[in-house]
């Protein structure tokens, strides 16, 4: 197995979308498992912009990022702004490269709650509660992450 420092790294951003005590997951066609929506950070894009764009592209939903953000460190004169703290950052082997995945807790924003499946790379989209996770195919570490998030979050 390759070592972390031998393979190329790609920065990605992903969303744990929590709504009514459930998490929104997408069934990835190529990988054959349920994951959270997310994708590669593009040039000139912040991780926050990526997660909002990727969720919209994959699910049709608008989201807002939840979490801490210390705006006291912003400085308009020096053009310094503060980004949200992610929930977790994971380094994941994906094929022949790694994803340094910046994962944010998110909630659905606005009145649009209509899910629109991006059929290009996704097979399905559904909300799952903690009691439903045993019935779906997940990576073991991802299952632990979802259980942790759902046990600690109350909408």
C-alpha positions as CSV (number, residue, x, y, z in Angstrom):
1,X,0.0,0.0,0.0
2,X,1.4,3.4,-0.9
3,X,2.4,5.8,1.8
4,X,0.6,9.1,2.3
5,X,3.6,11.2,1.2
6,X,4.2,9.3,-2.1
7,X,0.9,10.1,-3.9
8,X,-0.6,13.3,-5.2
9,X,-3.0,15.2,-2.9
10,X,-6.2,16.8,-4.0
11,X,-8.1,19.3,-1.8
12,X,-11.8,18.6,-1.6
13,X,-14.8,19.9,0.5
14,X,-17.8,18.0,1.6
15,X,-21.1,18.6,3.4
16,X,-22.7,16.7,6.3
17,X,-26.2,18.1,5.7
18,X,-28.3,17.6,8.9
19,X,-32.1,18.0,8.8
20,X,-34.6,16.8,11.3
21,X,-32.1,14.5,13.0
22,X,-31.1,12.9,9.7
23,X,-28.2,13.2,7.3
24,X,-28.4,13.6,3.5
25,X,-26.3,11.1,1.6
26,X,-25.8,10.4,-2.0
27,X,-25.2,7.0,-3.6
28,X,-22.1,7.3,-5.7
29,X,-22.3,5.2,-8.9
30,X,-18.6,4.6,-9.4
31,X,-17.8,3.7,-5.8
32,X,-21.1,1.9,-5.1
33,X,-21.4,3.4,-1.6
34,X,-23.3,6.1,0.2
35,X,-21.3,9.3,0.8
36,X,-21.9,13.0,1.6
37,X,-22.1,15.5,-1.2
38,X,-18.8,17.2,-2.1
39,X,-16.0,17.5,-4.6
40,X,-12.7,19.0,-5.7
41,X,-11.8,22.6,-4.7
42,X,-11.4,24.5,-8.0
43,X,-8.8,27.3,-8.6
44,X,-9.8,30.6,-7.0
45,X,-12.4,28.9,-4.9
46,X,-12.5,28.7,-1.1
47,X,-13.5,25.4,0.6
48,X,-16.7,27.1,1.7
49,X,-17.6,28.1,-1.9
50,X,-16.8,24.5,-3.1
51,X,-19.1,22.8,-0.6
52,X,-22.0,25.2,-1.4
53,X,-21.4,24.7,-5.2
54,X,-21.0,20.9,-5.0
55,X,-24.2,20.5,-2.9
56,X,-26.2,22.5,-5.4
57,X,-24.8,20.6,-8.3
58,X,-25.3,17.2,-6.8
59,X,-28.6,17.7,-4.9
60,X,-30.2,20.9,-6.1
61,X,-30.3,22.2,-2.5
62,X,-28.9,25.5,-1.1
63,X,-27.1,25.0,2.1
64,X,-25.5,27.2,4.7
65,X,-22.4,26.2,6.8
66,X,-22.9,25.8,10.5
67,X,-20.0,26.1,12.9
68,X,-17.6,28.5,14.5
69,X,-16.2,31.5,12.7
70,X,-14.1,34.1,14.6
71,X,-14.8,37.3,12.7
72,X,-12.7,39.3,15.2
73,X,-9.7,38.0,13.2
74,X,-10.9,39.6,10.0
75,X,-9.2,42.8,8.8
76,X,-10.9,44.6,5.9
77,X,-7.9,47.0,5.5
78,X,-5.5,44.1,4.9
79,X,-8.2,42.1,3.0
80,X,-8.2,39.2,5.6
81,X,-11.4,37.3,6.1
82,X,-12.2,34.3,8.4
83,X,-13.5,31.0,7.1
84,X,-15.7,28.6,9.0
85,X,-14.0,25.9,11.1
86,X,-14.7,22.6,9.5
87,X,-16.2,19.7,11.4
88,X,-13.3,17.5,10.5
89,X,-10.5,17.2,7.9
90,X,-9.8,13.7,6.5
91,X,-7.0,12.4,4.3
92,X,-8.5,9.6,2.2
93,X,-7.0,7.3,-0.3
94,X,-9.1,7.5,-3.5
95,X,-7.7,5.3,-6.2
96,X,-4.2,6.5,-7.0
97,X,-4.3,9.8,-5.1
98,X,-5.4,11.2,-1.8
99,X,-8.3,13.6,-1.0
100,X,-7.6,16.1,1.8
101,X,-11.3,16.5,2.5
102,X,-12.5,19.5,4.4
103,X,-15.9,18.5,5.9
104,X,-18.5,21.0,7.0
105,X,-21.7,20.6,9.0
106,X,-24.4,22.2,6.9
107,X,-28.2,22.9,7.0
108,X,-30.6,23.5,4.2
109,X,-31.0,27.2,3.5
110,X,-34.2,28.8,2.3
111,X,-37.5,27.3,1.3
112,X,-36.2,25.1,-1.5
113,X,-36.3,21.6,-0.1
114,X,-36.8,19.9,-3.4
115,X,-34.0,17.4,-4.1
116,X,-32.7,17.1,-7.7
117,X,-30.5,14.1,-8.4
118,X,-27.4,14.7,-10.5
119,X,-27.7,11.5,-12.6
120,X,-24.2,11.8,-14.1
121,X,-22.3,10.4,-11.1
122,X,-25.1,9.7,-8.5
123,X,-27.5,6.8,-8.3
124,X,-29.7,8.1,-5.5
125,X,-30.1,10.7,-2.7
126,X,-31.8,10.1,0.6
127,X,-31.9,11.2,4.2
128,X,-30.9,8.6,6.8
129,X,-31.3,8.5,10.6
130,X,-28.9,6.8,12.9
131,X,-31.1,3.7,13.1
132,X,-31.0,3.3,9.3
133,X,-27.2,3.3,8.8
134,X,-26.8,-0.4,9.3
135,X,-29.0,-1.1,6.2
136,X,-26.8,0.8,3.7
137,X,-23.3,0.3,2.3
138,X,-20.8,2.7,3.9
139,X,-17.1,2.8,4.3
140,X,-16.4,1.8,8.0
141,X,-14.8,5.1,9.0
142,X,-17.6,7.0,7.3
143,X,-20.2,5.0,9.3
144,X,-18.4,6.0,12.5
145,X,-18.3,9.7,11.4
146,X,-22.1,9.6,10.7
147,X,-22.9,7.9,14.0
148,X,-20.8,10.5,15.8
149,X,-22.5,13.4,14.0
150,X,-26.0,12.1,14.5
151,X,-25.5,11.3,18.1
152,X,-24.1,14.7,18.9
153,X,-26.5,16.9,16.8
154,X,-30.0,17.9,17.7
155,X,-31.9,20.0,15.1
